[in-house]
Amino acid sequence: MQPIEVAGIISKPDVELAWKIVPELVEWLWRKGIQCRFDEETGVYLRKRGLPREEVPDGAQLVIVLGGDGTLLSAARAIGGRDIPLFAVNLGGLGFLTAITAEELFPELERALRGEHRIGHRRMIECELTRGGQTVVTYTALNDVVITKAALARMIDLETHVDAQYVCSYKADGLIISTPTGSTAYSLAAGGPIMFPTVQALCLTPICPHMLTNRPVVLPDTSVIRVVVNAEDHSTYLTIDGQIGQPLLRNDLIVCRAAPKSLSLIRPPKMRFFDVLRTKLKWGER
């Protein structure tokens, strides 16, 4: 990792612990000769005006995330494919992604500045929404792209293709297209498999399918997934990482593929993937 001259800080709002940690962190970085760029939520804790979140990574060599996995997902989209590592600190319980605790913040950050750290590279998904032959919007997701029925809507019909192959028309409450990172999120709750973070794959997981034989399918991450919405206007919704999205119209086309760049995530040296699984999923110890 290159020398750190500028660090970005992105924080979860309304966290009691952050009122203490954020000023201490800025002071600690200042004593190291590191300038700070911070978002509006972080600015509240500093009683200063912050930047729009998407501007925080500009010119930074490191982005520090204070919050939980949801805050990290938002920060990952703000980085927008730039090669800037994320140092994620959980201000609550242990997260699947934010495995560094508040107590470990300064010792682990010191190690990271010395280059004594592991960096995990996480695959992201690029999603294009096409309407009437025109690309309406493009999103990037770290966890998943979800096409789901709106409130009170009936079961929806999603015609799905992988590369040149027709898969099926899912009649279901929705469809999840997840990365290995997202395999422990909504996809897991819908019955999808857990994938090791470095596996080069994507997963299709139907949500409550009408046909019980519609099972999750793991695909190579070279695949291009195309989903045509065969449902009434506004009866279907597109959601990115569970945070942003928009209603869909009949015949909308959603195209998903692996994003060209991955996310660099600084990992604590003693916390491994199966350590997190045992803790979060209550798996038995030896």
Secondary structure, 3 states (H helix, E strand, C coil): CCCCCEEEEEECCCCCCHHHHHHHHHHHHHHCCCEEEEEHHHHHHHCCCCECHHHCCCCCCEEEEEECHHHHHHHHHHHCCCCCCEEEEECCCCCCCCCEEHHHHHHHHHHHHCCCCEEEEECCEEEEEEECCEEEEEEEECCEEEEEECCCCCCEEEEEEECCEEEEEEEECEEEEECCHHHHCHHHHCCCCCCCCCCCEEEEEEECCCCCCCCCEEEECCCCEEEEEECCCCCEEEEECCCEEEEECCCCEEEEEECCCCEEEEECCCCCHHHHHHHHHCCCCC
